[in-house]
Amino acid sequence: MSGWFELSNSSDGQFRFVLKAGNAETILSSELYKARSGAENGIASVQANCALDERYERKEASNGKPFFNLKAGNHQVIGTSQMYASEASRDKGIESVKTNGSTTTIKDLTA
């Protein structure tokens, strides 16, 4: 089974999306958007940029845990991964976004 996006509301009425892998694990999370259209544009940006390795910023958190950001062509962060136990795990997460990020399946949880 391939992955999908979930579009949802935050507790304060803003919008966010997550990208789920085929096993339902969240592999990328967005920032909060004031308007639904912003979140939808974010999904479109993931779809457009996920296959490009140069769009992934491999980072390390202050606690030493590896993670990554997916960035658009204008260098704005589109989404952020979870924290991983190792760089190898993080790199598998990037491969999962490359595999699943082009999906056109969007589950609308805003209703």
Order of alpha helices (4+ residues) and beta strands (2+ residues): beta-beta-beta-alpha-beta-beta-beta-alpha-beta
